[in-house]
Amino acid sequence: MSNVDQFHAAQRPLLKGILNRLRQVETSTAEPDRYVGVTAANYPVQPGENIIGVRATDRTAVTITLPPAAVVKRSVRIVDEGGNAAANNITIRGRKGALIGGVTELVLAADRDFVELTPIAPNWMEI
């Protein structure tokens, strides 16, 4: 075994320990998912809410307004639970001019459609 191979072999347990510790920190500090079922035509997402199930598409178009990206610590998922976004679109907007992937609004226009957005202050990016 070469010196390089010996070095890598000696470092593996250390790296494995560091990765395990990082995973423990990630899981111990992670907030639980916070689900909200939206039944209104307009809904402002609150910081901490990260799963938005839009049920109202069976009867009306819906506008979802995202919170400022700077106060959000995790991705937000928006799902057409009503199953009728093709007829009653879900429009997603950033607050105070924040962009979503470079545009001012994102529209879900297919039944059972969904999107996951991550905050990159001051804007949002689609994952």
C-alpha positions as CSV (number, residue, x, y, z in Angstrom):
1,M,0.0,0.0,0.0
2,S,1.4,3.4,-1.0
3,N,1.8,6.3,1.5
4,V,-1.2,8.0,-0.1
5,D,-3.4,4.9,0.4
6,Q,-2.2,4.6,4.0
7,F,-3.0,8.3,4.6
8,H,-6.5,7.9,3.2
9,A,-7.1,4.7,5.1
10,A,-6.1,6.5,8.4
11,Q,-8.4,9.5,7.6
12,R,-11.6,7.5,6.9
13,P,-12.6,6.9,10.5
14,L,-12.1,10.5,11.3
15,L,-14.1,11.7,8.3
16,K,-16.8,9.2,9.1
17,G,-17.0,10.5,12.7
18,I,-17.3,14.1,11.5
19,L,-20.1,13.2,9.0
20,N,-22.0,11.3,11.7
21,R,-21.7,14.3,14.1
22,L,-23.0,16.7,11.4
23,R,-26.0,14.4,10.8
24,Q,-26.8,14.4,14.5
25,V,-26.6,18.2,14.6
26,E,-28.8,18.4,11.5
27,T,-31.5,16.1,12.9
28,S,-31.4,17.5,16.5
29,T,-31.9,21.1,15.4
30,A,-34.3,20.5,12.6
31,E,-37.8,21.9,13.1
32,P,-40.7,19.5,12.5
33,D,-42.8,20.0,9.3
34,R,-45.6,22.5,9.8
35,Y,-48.5,21.7,7.5
36,V,-51.3,24.2,6.7
37,G,-54.4,23.4,4.7
38,V,-55.5,26.4,2.7
39,T,-59.2,26.8,2.0
40,A,-59.3,30.6,1.3
41,A,-58.7,32.4,-2.0
42,N,-55.7,34.3,-0.5
43,Y,-53.2,33.0,1.9
44,P,-50.1,34.6,3.4
45,V,-47.6,31.9,4.4
46,Q,-46.2,32.5,7.9
47,P,-42.6,31.9,8.8
48,G,-42.3,28.3,10.0
49,E,-45.0,26.9,7.7
50,N,-43.3,24.7,5.2
51,I,-46.0,22.4,3.7
52,I,-48.9,24.3,2.2
53,G,-51.8,22.1,1.0
54,V,-54.1,24.1,-1.2
55,R,-57.6,22.6,-0.9
56,A,-59.6,25.5,-2.4
57,T,-58.8,24.8,-6.1
58,D,-62.0,22.8,-6.3
59,R,-64.0,26.1,-6.2
60,T,-61.7,29.1,-6.7
61,A,-58.3,30.3,-7.9
62,V,-55.9,30.8,-5.0
63,T,-53.1,33.3,-4.4
64,I,-50.3,32.3,-2.0
65,T,-48.0,35.0,-0.7
66,L,-44.6,33.9,0.6
67,P,-43.0,35.4,3.7
68,P,-39.8,37.4,3.3
69,A,-37.0,35.0,2.4
70,A,-34.7,36.4,5.1
71,V,-36.9,35.2,7.9
72,V,-37.4,31.6,6.6
73,K,-35.0,28.9,7.5
74,R,-36.2,26.1,5.2
75,S,-37.9,25.2,2.0
76,V,-41.6,25.7,1.4
77,R,-43.7,23.1,-0.5
78,I,-46.9,24.1,-2.1
79,V,-49.3,21.4,-3.3
80,D,-52.6,21.4,-5.2
81,E,-54.5,19.1,-2.8
82,G,-57.9,20.2,-4.3
83,G,-56.8,18.6,-7.5
84,N,-58.2,21.3,-9.7
85,A,-55.4,23.8,-10.4
86,A,-55.8,23.4,-14.2
87,A,-59.2,25.1,-13.9
88,N,-58.5,27.2,-10.8
89,N,-54.8,28.2,-10.8
90,I,-52.6,28.7,-7.8
91,T,-50.5,31.9,-8.1
92,I,-47.5,32.2,-5.8
93,R,-46.0,35.6,-5.1
94,G,-43.1,36.9,-3.1
95,R,-43.7,39.6,-0.5
96,K,-42.6,43.2,-1.2
97,G,-41.3,42.5,-4.7
98,A,-39.3,39.4,-4.0
99,L,-38.7,37.2,-7.0
100,I,-39.3,33.5,-7.5
101,G,-36.7,32.1,-9.8
102,G,-36.3,35.5,-11.4
103,V,-40.0,36.2,-12.0
104,T,-42.6,38.1,-9.8
105,E,-45.0,35.2,-9.7
106,L,-45.2,31.5,-10.3
107,V,-48.4,29.8,-11.4
108,L,-49.4,26.1,-10.8
109,A,-51.7,25.3,-13.6
110,A,-51.9,21.5,-13.6
111,D,-54.1,19.3,-11.4
112,R,-52.2,17.9,-8.4
113,D,-49.2,20.1,-9.3
114,F,-46.7,21.1,-6.6
115,V,-43.5,23.1,-6.2
116,E,-40.8,23.4,-3.6
117,L,-39.2,26.8,-3.1
118,T,-36.1,27.6,-1.1
119,P,-35.3,31.0,0.4
120,I,-32.2,32.7,-0.9
121,A,-32.7,36.2,0.6
122,P,-34.1,38.4,-0.6
123,N,-35.6,36.1,-3.2
124,W,-36.8,32.5,-3.7
125,M,-35.6,29.7,-6.0
126,E,-37.5,26.7,-7.3
127,I,-35.9,23.4,-6.4
